[in-house]
Amino acid sequence: MIDVDNFKTINDTHGHQGGDRVLKGVAYKIRSTVRQTDFVARFGGDEFAAILLKATSASAAAVAENLCRHIRESRFLLDGEEVRTSLSIGVAQALPGESKKDLLKRADLALYRAKQGGRNGFAVAEFPKGGPDAA
């Protein structure tokens, strides 16, 4: 799960058109950072979901780190002003037999931890109690 940090401020300052331009720019950066075989979609509001096929938690964390850096270094020109933003990302690796709902829940909890950690970063989801076989 990927969330654009402080997006409401961008929307409030530059209007919905400015916010939409930032979302499109972020979507482009996400798409250009992941592999062509991966899946990226807007999940709603200022959130995106990325499914990295055949990725480990470690490789997904590396992608998350690169993506955070790319967005942090990007500038979006809105109303003649350079606007910067960052991302908070929750990474979760699908476990054998885990439902999509439970996977998204773990990714969302990791996203929450990333935000609590100060935003502009990522957190990797913990395994359910009992380890990866408990799912």
Backbone bond lengths (Angstrom), bond angles and torsions (degrees), N, CA, C in turn:
res aa  C-N    CA-C-N  psi(-1)  N-CA   C-N-CA  omega(-1)  CA-C   N-CA-C  phi
1 M - - - 1.444 - - 1.527 108.46 -
2 I 1.312 115.16 137.17 1.466 121.62 -175.83 1.525 108.32 -127.96
3 D 1.325 116.32 128.87 1.453 121.42 -178.85 1.528 109.38 -124.49
4 V 1.322 116.78 134.31 1.465 121.66 176.31 1.527 107.48 -80.41
5 D 1.324 116.21 117.05 1.463 121.30 -176.90 1.525 111.44 -66.49
6 N 1.322 114.97 138.68 1.472 123.01 175.18 1.526 113.21 53.60
7 F 1.313 116.26 34.92 1.464 120.24 -178.01 1.525 111.89 -64.46
8 K 1.322 117.43 -34.53 1.463 120.61 -179.60 1.529 110.69 -58.11
9 T 1.319 117.05 -39.11 1.466 120.89 178.71 1.528 110.74 -63.34
10 I 1.324 116.57 -41.87 1.472 120.57 177.76 1.524 109.62 -62.11
11 N 1.318 116.37 -46.34 1.463 121.77 -179.92 1.531 110.98 -62.48
12 D 1.332 116.54 -44.36 1.466 120.59 -178.81 1.526 111.56 -66.58
13 T 1.324 117.22 -36.06 1.463 121.66 -177.24 1.526 112.49 -80.45
14 H 1.328 116.81 -40.06 1.469 120.86 -171.73 1.529 113.63 -115.14
15 G 1.305 117.21 6.42 1.456 121.08 178.36 1.522 112.63 76.11
16 H 1.319 114.44 173.41 1.465 120.05 -177.41 1.530 112.19 -65.06
17 Q 1.332 117.11 -33.53 1.470 118.83 178.37 1.525 110.74 -64.67
18 G 1.325 116.44 -42.40 1.461 119.94 177.16 1.519 111.09 -64.64
19 G 1.333 116.11 -42.55 1.459 120.34 177.49 1.515 111.80 -61.42
20 D 1.328 115.94 -40.93 1.470 119.96 178.63 1.528 111.25 -63.92
21 R 1.326 116.90 -37.77 1.473 119.69 178.37 1.523 110.93 -64.46
22 V 1.328 116.73 -39.16 1.467 120.12 177.27 1.524 109.93 -65.83
23 L 1.335 117.32 -44.35 1.469 120.08 179.21 1.525 111.41 -60.20
24 K 1.332 116.51 -41.59 1.469 119.84 178.05 1.526 110.98 -64.38
25 G 1.324 116.34 -40.76 1.460 120.23 178.08 1.519 112.30 -64.66
26 V 1.326 116.18 -42.02 1.464 120.75 177.60 1.524 109.80 -64.54
27 A 1.330 116.87 -44.09 1.472 120.50 179.32 1.526 110.58 -59.12
28 Y 1.318 116.33 -42.11 1.467 120.18 178.52 1.527 110.52 -61.96
29 K 1.330 116.88 -44.45 1.472 120.89 -179.91 1.530 110.95 -63.82
30 I 1.325 116.89 -41.34 1.467 119.74 178.35 1.518 109.02 -61.33
31 R 1.321 115.43 -51.12 1.470 120.73 -177.33 1.532 111.26 -59.11
32 S 1.335 117.34 -38.17 1.463 119.73 -178.15 1.528 112.51 -79.49
33 T 1.320 117.74 -12.06 1.466 121.56 179.66 1.523 112.10 -90.46
34 V 1.332 116.94 -33.65 1.468 120.04 -179.08 1.528 110.00 -88.12
35 R 1.317 115.70 170.02 1.469 120.54 179.58 1.533 110.22 -75.23
36 Q 1.315 116.35 159.80 1.470 120.91 179.36 1.519 111.77 -63.08
37 T 1.319 117.59 -25.69 1.467 121.10 -178.93 1.523 112.50 -82.45
38 D 1.338 118.00 -8.59 1.460 121.52 179.79 1.528 110.16 -84.18
39 F 1.306 115.94 163.92 1.463 122.17 -175.60 1.528 109.00 -117.78
40 V 1.335 116.32 131.49 1.463 122.01 178.44 1.518 108.25 -129.76
41 A 1.333 116.26 136.37 1.466 120.40 178.14 1.525 109.57 -147.74
42 R 1.314 115.06 149.65 1.461 119.20 171.06 1.516 106.04 -74.07
43 F 1.311 115.28 129.28 1.458 120.92 -175.38 1.519 110.98 -94.74
44 G 1.304 116.88 -16.70 1.455 121.77 179.08 1.517 109.81 139.95
45 G 1.326 116.83 144.90 1.459 120.18 178.76 1.510 111.20 55.77
46 D 1.326 115.37 -118.88 1.467 120.88 -179.72 1.523 111.37 -109.46
47 E 1.330 116.59 25.18 1.464 121.30 -179.75 1.523 111.67 -111.74
48 F 1.317 113.96 145.03 1.458 122.25 174.90 1.522 108.19 -126.68
49 A 1.310 115.28 156.45 1.465 120.94 172.30 1.520 107.13 -121.63
50 A 1.313 115.54 138.92 1.464 121.13 176.03 1.518 107.73 -127.30
51 I 1.308 116.07 129.14 1.459 121.73 176.03 1.520 106.70 -110.24
52 L 1.320 115.01 113.95 1.464 121.41 -179.45 1.524 107.43 -100.01
53 L 1.307 115.22 105.39 1.460 120.34 -175.88 1.522 111.11 -68.10
54 K 1.309 115.46 139.63 1.476 122.62 177.57 1.523 112.17 53.39
55 A 1.326 116.67 41.09 1.460 121.44 178.56 1.527 109.48 -110.53
56 T 1.304 115.97 145.49 1.459 121.38 172.98 1.524 108.51 -88.63
57 S 1.318 116.80 168.79 1.466 119.76 174.99 1.523 110.30 -58.31
58 A 1.333 116.51 -39.89 1.469 120.47 -178.69 1.528 111.63 -65.85
59 S 1.329 117.80 -43.83 1.466 119.35 -179.60 1.532 110.70 -70.23
60 A 1.330 117.33 -35.36 1.467 120.47 176.80 1.529 110.38 -67.63
61 A 1.331 117.14 -37.23 1.464 120.75 177.12 1.528 110.48 -64.57
62 A 1.327 117.60 -37.57 1.468 121.03 177.51 1.527 110.42 -64.33
63 V 1.325 117.07 -40.70 1.469 121.02 176.56 1.526 109.49 -63.50
64 A 1.335 117.14 -44.17 1.467 121.34 179.58 1.527 110.66 -60.23
65 E 1.322 116.61 -43.37 1.464 120.82 179.21 1.533 110.90 -62.23
66 N 1.335 117.15 -44.95 1.472 121.18 177.53 1.518 111.37 -62.05
67 L 1.318 116.26 -43.01 1.458 120.84 -179.02 1.529 110.88 -64.01
68 C 1.324 116.90 -43.99 1.468 120.06 177.17 1.528 110.45 -58.49
69 R 1.318 116.90 -43.66 1.464 121.20 179.69 1.531 111.13 -64.26
70 H 1.340 117.22 -44.97 1.476 120.95 -179.34 1.525 110.64 -59.03
71 I 1.318 117.13 -45.24 1.469 119.83 -177.79 1.525 110.42 -71.20
72 R 1.326 117.09 -41.55 1.469 121.22 179.12 1.533 110.63 -58.50
73 E 1.329 117.17 -35.50 1.469 121.69 -178.73 1.528 112.91 -86.09
74 S 1.317 117.48 -8.45 1.470 121.68 -178.25 1.523 111.04 -83.08
75 R 1.312 113.67 153.28 1.455 120.78 174.08 1.524 107.73 -129.63
76 F 1.319 114.86 137.10 1.460 120.93 179.32 1.523 107.13 -113.32
77 L 1.330 116.48 126.41 1.458 121.11 -178.65 1.528 108.91 -88.05
78 L 1.336 115.83 112.08 1.465 122.19 -179.90 1.525 108.84 -128.11
79 D 1.304 116.41 122.38 1.466 121.44 179.22 1.529 111.62 52.58
80 G 1.340 116.78 39.77 1.453 121.28 179.49 1.519 114.61 76.09
81 E 1.302 117.52 3.84 1.466 122.10 -178.41 1.529 109.99 -114.26
82 E 1.329 116.04 136.59 1.462 119.91 174.81 1.523 109.10 -79.59
83 V 1.312 115.29 122.02 1.462 121.67 -179.38 1.519 108.27 -112.16
84 R 1.320 115.06 136.20 1.460 120.49 177.83 1.522 108.49 -117.99
85 T 1.309 115.05 152.15 1.459 120.04 175.68 1.523 107.99 -145.99
86 S 1.291 115.49 -176.86 1.460 121.23 178.42 1.521 107.96 -146.64
87 L 1.313 115.12 175.93 1.461 120.66 -179.50 1.519 110.62 -123.57
88 S 1.322 114.68 150.54 1.459 122.64 165.19 1.516 105.59 -116.17
89 I 1.332 116.20 133.95 1.464 120.54 -173.95 1.521 110.14 -131.65
90 G 1.324 115.49 135.83 1.460 122.20 172.48 1.514 108.87 -109.36
91 V 1.330 116.79 122.28 1.466 122.98 -177.62 1.523 108.96 -106.01
92 A 1.324 116.64 131.37 1.468 121.05 175.37 1.521 108.86 -140.89
93 Q 1.313 115.80 133.81 1.462 120.93 175.95 1.521 108.10 -95.08
94 A 1.335 116.19 132.25 1.469 120.74 179.01 1.524 109.42 -63.26
95 L 1.308 114.67 135.92 1.459 121.25 178.93 1.520 109.74 -101.69
96 P 1.310 118.15 151.90 1.471 120.38 178.95 1.531 110.82 -55.04
97 G 1.323 115.86 126.72 1.460 121.42 177.79 1.513 115.02 78.34
98 E 1.322 118.04 1.57 1.463 121.12 -178.27 1.527 110.44 -76.35
99 S 1.323 116.49 136.65 1.465 120.24 177.88 1.526 109.67 -74.11
100 K 1.324 115.91 157.02 1.466 120.86 176.87 1.522 110.25 -60.08
101 K 1.321 115.71 -38.35 1.463 121.27 179.81 1.530 110.64 -60.70
102 D 1.334 116.92 -45.82 1.465 120.30 -179.77 1.528 111.59 -68.28
103 L 1.323 116.82 -37.15 1.464 120.72 177.24 1.528 110.23 -62.04
104 L 1.330 116.88 -47.40 1.468 120.81 178.89 1.520 111.27 -63.06
105 K 1.329 116.50 -36.96 1.465 120.52 178.82 1.528 110.25 -63.15
106 R 1.337 117.07 -43.79 1.463 119.98 178.96 1.532 111.15 -66.32
107 A 1.336 116.67 -39.76 1.471 120.24 177.67 1.527 110.40 -64.14
108 D 1.317 116.65 -39.59 1.460 121.28 179.88 1.533 111.09 -66.93
109 L 1.330 117.01 -39.41 1.468 120.37 176.53 1.530 110.62 -64.33
110 A 1.324 116.68 -38.69 1.466 120.31 176.62 1.530 110.17 -65.70
111 L 1.327 117.29 -39.93 1.464 121.58 176.44 1.525 110.07 -59.37
112 Y 1.321 116.45 -43.89 1.466 121.17 178.59 1.532 110.17 -59.73
113 R 1.338 116.97 -42.59 1.467 120.84 178.44 1.530 110.88 -63.36
114 A 1.332 116.87 -39.02 1.470 120.41 177.82 1.526 110.45 -62.31
115 K 1.320 116.95 -40.99 1.464 120.62 178.68 1.525 110.68 -67.20
116 Q 1.328 116.03 -42.11 1.464 120.34 179.26 1.528 110.98 -64.39
117 G 1.318 116.71 -27.38 1.461 121.56 179.38 1.522 113.34 -79.11
118 G 1.311 117.49 4.18 1.454 121.01 176.31 1.514 114.66 112.56
119 R 1.319 117.32 6.56 1.465 122.05 -179.14 1.523 110.45 66.03
120 N 1.329 116.63 -177.20 1.460 121.55 178.53 1.525 111.56 55.41
121 G 1.345 114.65 47.57 1.459 119.12 -179.94 1.512 110.46 -175.09
122 F 1.320 115.00 -167.76 1.459 119.46 -178.03 1.519 109.80 -139.73
123 A 1.320 114.93 161.85 1.462 122.27 173.71 1.520 107.35 -136.95
124 V 1.318 115.34 146.58 1.465 121.47 179.31 1.521 108.18 -99.87
125 A 1.328 115.78 133.00 1.465 121.55 -178.70 1.516 111.10 -62.66
126 E 1.306 113.99 145.26 1.456 120.63 175.59 1.520 108.73 -82.90
127 F 1.321 115.30 155.30 1.458 119.79 174.32 1.524 108.51 -74.67
128 P 1.335 117.81 153.75 1.461 120.13 175.99 1.530 109.77 -59.18
129 K 1.326 116.24 159.33 1.466 120.18 177.28 1.518 109.21 -54.41
130 G 1.300 115.83 135.64 1.460 119.92 -178.38 1.513 112.60 96.42
131 G 1.347 117.67 -2.44 1.459 120.58 177.06 1.503 113.46 92.94
132 P 1.333 116.69 -175.98 1.468 121.11 -174.48 1.519 113.50 -64.32
133 D 1.314 118.85 -22.70 1.465 120.26 -179.29 1.519 112.72 -83.35
134 A 1.345 117.71 -3.23 1.460 120.99 -177.19 1.521 112.64 -84.38
135 A 1.315 117.65 -10.04 1.479 120.91 -177.11 1.505 111.35 -67.78
